Amino acid sequence: MKPMTEELVFTIGNEALLVVLKVALPILGVALLVGILVSIFQAVTQIHELTLAFVPKILAVLVVGVLLGPWIVRTILDFARDLFWNLPALFR
């Protein structure tokens, strides 16, 4: 068995980071957008309730998580399956 090269480790790490970004970006984007909208609403109405800042973001992230859950799981499983299927070829 030949050892893994640095290039191979960096390639696998790069692919893993891209999968993480692809999966996390929609949820983080929605949380950011809702947070900005709530902040604008609070600035305009001068209502500075602490729960008003968190509850809409939590609900939005929950909705996006439920809607995109199957896609997120499929993306992660596809990456893991490809990695395991190509594992024997990585050591040739």
N, C-alpha and C positions, 0 to 999 in steps of 0.2 A: 504494500500500500504506500502510495507516495503522499507526502505531507501537503496540506493545503498551502497555496501560495498567498501572498499578501493581496495580490490582485483579485483573487477569487473571494477572499474574505471581504474586501471592500465592495466588490460587485454585489454580493449577497446582502451586505449591510445597506448598500445604496437602495436596492430593491425593497428591502424591509422598511426603510425610512419613507420611501415613496408610497408604499401601501398604507403606512400609518398616517401620512399626510392626506392621502386620498380619502381615508375613512374618517378622520377627525375634522377635516375642513368644513364639511356641511354643518355639523353640529356647532362648531366654534363660530362659524359665520352667522348662523341664526342667533346664537347667544349674543354676539357682538351687535348685530342689527337691532335686536329687541332691546338690548341695554342702551343703545344710542337713542332709540325712540322713547323709551321710558325717561331717560335723562332730559330729553327735549321737553317732554310732557311735564316733568317736574319743574323745569326751569320756567316754563310758560305759566303754569298754574300756581307756582310757588308752594306746592304740596311736597314736603320732604319727609314722607313716610318711609321708613326703612324697609318694610315688607313690600311696598310698591316696587322697589328696585329688584327684589329677588323672585317674587312669585311669578310674574310674567316670563322671566327668563327660564325659570325651572319648568313651567308649563310648556314653553316653546321648545326647549331641549327635549322634554319628554315626548312631545308630539313628533318631532323630527326623528327621535330615536325609534319610536314605534313605526313610523312610516318607512324609514330607511334601514331598519333592523335586518330584514332579510338580505338586502344588498350588502350591508356591512359584513354580516356573517359569511356570505358567499365570497366576498372579496378576500377576506382573511383565510378562509378555507382553501380557496384557489391558490393563494400564495403558498400556504403550507403544503398542499398536495403537490404542487410543482416542485417545491424544494425537496420533498421526500422522494418523489419519482426520479429526480435528477441527482439524488445523492450518490448512487453508485457511479455515475459518470463523472462526478466531481473528483473522484480519487483515482482516475485512470491516468 
